[in-house]
């Protein structure tokens, strides 16, 4: 009987501890609902990384491309405000986009902002830890993508198909989101090898093949910036002409994001 009472007491004790931890966890999560701190309804910042663009034709890292991505990524993170969502995609081995990071920027807002939020309060201690975790996790997502690009190196890159298929992913995003695509836009497939920049016929043939295959980009508005683009005139002209077919007007940037 005594043994049974002791066991029941232990069960009751652990049950109480579990309840306290559970409700305390709910309270903390409710208090630090970072997305709710985006009181100005700022659109998401979305980074899409075309990882093959980080590898040169010899299968080695392209240091210039990595430097441009690094700078662009830092600028995007620095420009992301409290409560604003940061989303990161990478391309998988089969060429489809995969979401690898999706969080609202943590932190505690000013008291005046908290007053605008229902039940507004913020756990400062937890937010400090979440700020570090957010920074580490987002950076790790990008670093892992860079490492995988080297591990899964492939000289072929059907960027025309990728750009077209990416339009489907845009349907999951808001038309007001800030979308940043890192890619040199260098096609290297059965459509043509853009690295042969001395041969204009390569680009003309690729353009005709893309049209005949109905590979025409859609939904690329002026909220979309593609940076790290190869600055050769034939490359830029090809993409401007292809985007213009459906009245798409992304900003093509050969160097830095801003």
C-alpha positions as CSV (number, residue, x, y, z in Angstrom):
1,X,0.0,0.0,0.0
2,X,2.8,2.4,0.9
3,X,4.6,1.6,-2.3
4,X,1.5,2.2,-4.3
5,X,1.0,5.6,-2.6
6,X,4.6,6.6,-3.4
7,X,4.2,5.6,-7.0
8,X,0.9,7.5,-7.3
9,X,2.6,10.5,-5.7
10,X,5.4,10.4,-8.2
11,X,3.0,10.2,-11.1
12,X,1.0,13.1,-9.7
13,X,4.1,15.1,-9.2
14,X,5.4,14.5,-12.8
15,X,2.0,15.3,-14.1
16,X,1.9,18.7,-12.4
17,X,5.4,19.4,-13.6
18,X,4.4,18.5,-17.2
19,X,1.3,20.7,-17.1
20,X,3.4,23.7,-15.8
21,X,6.0,23.2,-18.4
22,X,3.4,22.8,-21.2
23,X,1.4,25.9,-20.3
24,X,4.6,27.9,-19.7
25,X,5.8,26.9,-23.1
26,X,2.5,28.0,-24.6
27,X,2.8,31.3,-22.8
28,X,6.3,31.9,-24.0
29,X,5.5,31.0,-27.6
30,X,2.5,33.3,-27.5
31,X,4.5,36.2,-26.0
32,X,7.2,35.7,-28.7
33,X,5.0,35.3,-31.7
34,X,7.6,37.2,-33.8
35,X,5.4,37.3,-37.0
36,X,2.9,39.3,-35.0
37,X,5.5,42.0,-34.5
38,X,5.3,42.9,-38.2
39,X,2.6,45.5,-37.5
40,X,3.4,47.3,-40.7
41,X,2.7,44.2,-42.8
42,X,6.1,44.2,-44.5
43,X,6.3,41.7,-47.3
44,X,8.6,38.7,-47.0
45,X,12.2,38.8,-48.2
46,X,12.8,35.7,-50.3
47,X,16.3,34.4,-51.4
48,X,16.5,31.7,-54.1
49,X,20.0,30.3,-54.7
50,X,20.9,28.6,-58.0
51,X,23.7,26.6,-56.5
52,X,25.4,25.5,-59.8
53,X,26.2,29.2,-60.4
54,X,28.7,28.8,-57.5
55,X,30.8,26.2,-59.3
56,X,33.0,27.0,-62.3
57,X,33.5,24.8,-65.3
58,X,36.4,23.0,-63.6
59,X,34.2,21.9,-60.8
60,X,35.8,24.3,-58.3
61,X,34.2,27.1,-56.3
62,X,33.8,30.3,-58.2
63,X,35.1,32.7,-55.6
64,X,33.6,35.8,-57.3
65,X,30.1,34.2,-57.3
66,X,30.4,33.1,-53.7
67,X,31.5,36.6,-52.7
68,X,28.5,38.1,-54.5
69,X,26.1,35.7,-52.9
70,X,27.7,36.3,-49.5
71,X,27.3,40.1,-49.8
72,X,23.8,39.8,-51.2
73,X,22.7,37.4,-48.4
74,X,24.1,39.7,-45.7
75,X,22.3,42.7,-47.3
76,X,19.0,40.8,-47.3
77,X,19.3,39.7,-43.7
78,X,20.3,43.3,-42.6
79,X,17.3,44.7,-44.5
80,X,14.9,42.2,-42.9
81,X,13.0,44.0,-40.1
82,X,11.6,42.7,-36.8
83,X,8.7,40.3,-37.5
84,X,9.3,40.3,-41.2
85,X,9.7,36.9,-42.8
86,X,12.9,35.6,-44.4
87,X,12.5,32.7,-46.7
88,X,15.4,30.8,-48.4
89,X,15.2,28.4,-51.3
90,X,17.9,26.3,-52.9
91,X,17.7,24.2,-56.1
92,X,17.8,20.4,-55.5
93,X,19.7,18.0,-57.7
94,X,16.7,17.5,-59.9
95,X,16.4,21.2,-60.5
96,X,13.3,21.9,-58.4
97,X,13.3,24.7,-55.7
98,X,13.3,23.5,-52.1
99,X,12.5,25.8,-49.1
100,X,15.3,25.4,-46.6
101,X,14.5,28.4,-44.2
102,X,11.3,30.1,-43.3
103,X,11.1,32.3,-40.2
104,X,10.1,35.7,-39.0
105,X,12.9,37.8,-37.6
106,X,13.0,37.5,-33.8
107,X,13.5,40.2,-31.2
108,X,11.5,42.4,-28.9
109,X,9.8,45.5,-30.3
110,X,9.5,48.9,-28.7
111,X,6.9,49.4,-26.1
112,X,4.8,51.5,-28.4
113,X,4.6,48.6,-30.9
114,X,3.7,46.1,-28.2
115,X,0.7,48.3,-27.3
116,X,-0.6,47.7,-30.9
117,X,-0.5,44.0,-30.5
118,X,-3.3,42.1,-28.7
119,X,-1.9,40.8,-25.4
120,X,1.4,42.4,-26.3
121,X,4.4,41.3,-24.3
122,X,7.8,39.9,-25.1
123,X,10.2,37.6,-23.3
124,X,13.5,39.4,-23.7
125,X,15.6,36.5,-22.5
126,X,14.1,34.1,-24.9
127,X,14.3,36.6,-27.8
128,X,18.0,37.0,-27.4
129,X,18.5,33.3,-27.8
130,X,16.1,33.2,-30.7
131,X,18.0,36.0,-32.4
132,X,21.2,34.0,-32.3
133,X,19.5,30.8,-33.4
134,X,17.8,32.7,-36.3
135,X,21.1,34.1,-37.5
136,X,23.0,30.7,-37.1
137,X,20.2,28.7,-38.8
138,X,19.8,31.0,-41.8
139,X,23.6,31.2,-42.3
140,X,23.9,27.4,-42.0
141,X,21.2,26.9,-44.6
142,X,23.2,29.0,-47.1
143,X,26.5,27.4,-46.2
144,X,25.1,23.9,-46.5
145,X,23.8,24.8,-50.0
146,X,27.3,26.0,-51.0
147,X,28.9,22.8,-49.8
148,X,26.3,20.6,-51.6
149,X,26.9,22.5,-54.8
150,X,30.5,21.4,-54.7
151,X,29.6,17.9,-53.7
152,X,27.0,17.5,-56.4
153,X,28.9,19.4,-59.1
154,X,27.6,19.0,-62.6
155,X,28.7,21.1,-65.6
156,X,25.1,21.0,-67.0
157,X,22.7,23.7,-65.8
158,X,19.3,24.0,-67.4
159,X,18.6,27.4,-66.0
160,X,16.0,28.2,-68.7
161,X,13.8,25.4,-67.4
162,X,14.5,26.4,-63.8
163,X,13.5,30.0,-64.3
164,X,10.2,28.8,-66.0
165,X,9.4,26.2,-63.2
166,X,10.1,28.8,-60.5
167,X,7.0,30.6,-61.7
168,X,4.9,27.9,-60.0
169,X,6.7,28.6,-56.7
170,X,5.7,32.2,-56.9
171,X,2.1,31.2,-56.6
172,X,2.8,30.3,-53.0
173,X,4.2,33.7,-52.3
174,X,2.7,37.2,-52.3
175,X,3.0,39.3,-55.4
176,X,4.3,42.0,-53.1
177,X,7.2,39.9,-51.6
178,X,10.7,41.0,-52.3
179,X,12.3,38.1,-54.3
180,X,16.0,37.9,-54.8
181,X,17.4,35.2,-57.1
182,X,21.1,34.4,-57.2
183,X,22.1,33.0,-60.5
184,X,24.6,33.7,-63.3
185,X,21.9,32.7,-65.7
186,X,24.4,30.6,-67.7
187,X,22.6,27.9,-69.6
188,X,24.6,24.8,-70.3
189,X,22.4,22.1,-71.6
190,X,20.9,20.7,-74.9
191,X,19.6,24.2,-75.5
192,X,23.2,25.6,-75.7
193,X,26.4,26.4,-73.8
194,X,26.3,30.1,-72.8
195,X,30.0,29.8,-71.8
196,X,30.7,30.0,-75.5
197,X,30.2,33.7,-75.4
198,X,32.0,34.3,-78.7
199,X,29.3,32.5,-80.7
200,X,26.1,34.5,-81.1
201,X,24.5,31.6,-83.0
202,X,24.5,29.6,-79.7
203,X,22.2,32.2,-78.1
204,X,20.0,32.6,-81.2
205,X,19.5,28.8,-81.4
206,X,18.8,28.6,-77.6
207,X,16.2,31.3,-77.9
208,X,14.4,29.5,-80.8
209,X,14.5,26.2,-78.9
210,X,13.1,27.8,-75.7
211,X,10.2,29.4,-77.6
212,X,9.4,26.1,-79.5
213,X,9.5,24.3,-76.1
214,X,7.2,26.9,-74.6
215,X,9.8,27.7,-72.0
216,X,8.7,31.3,-71.4
217,X,9.1,32.8,-68.0
218,X,5.9,34.2,-66.4
219,X,5.1,36.2,-63.3
220,X,8.4,37.9,-63.1
221,X,7.4,41.3,-62.0
222,X,9.6,44.3,-60.9
223,X,9.6,42.9,-57.3
224,X,12.1,40.3,-58.5
225,X,15.8,40.9,-58.7
226,X,18.2,38.4,-60.2
227,X,21.8,39.2,-59.1
228,X,25.2,37.6,-59.9
229,X,24.1,37.5,-63.6
230,X,26.9,37.1,-66.2
231,X,27.5,40.6,-67.6
232,X,28.2,39.6,-71.2
233,X,25.9,41.4,-73.6
234,X,24.8,38.3,-75.3
235,X,23.7,36.7,-72.0
236,X,21.9,39.8,-70.9
237,X,20.2,40.4,-74.2
238,X,19.0,36.7,-74.3
239,X,17.3,36.9,-71.0
240,X,15.8,40.4,-71.5
241,X,14.3,39.2,-74.8
242,X,13.0,35.9,-73.3
243,X,11.4,37.7,-70.2
244,X,9.8,40.4,-72.5
245,X,7.7,37.8,-74.3
246,X,5.3,37.6,-71.4
247,X,6.0,41.2,-70.3
248,X,8.1,40.1,-67.4
249,X,10.5,42.7,-66.1
250,X,12.8,41.4,-63.4
251,X,15.8,43.5,-62.6
252,X,19.0,41.8,-63.9
253,X,22.0,42.7,-61.9
254,X,25.5,41.5,-62.7
255,X,27.1,42.4,-59.4
256,X,25.9,43.4,-56.0
257,X,22.3,43.5,-54.8
258,X,21.9,47.2,-54.0
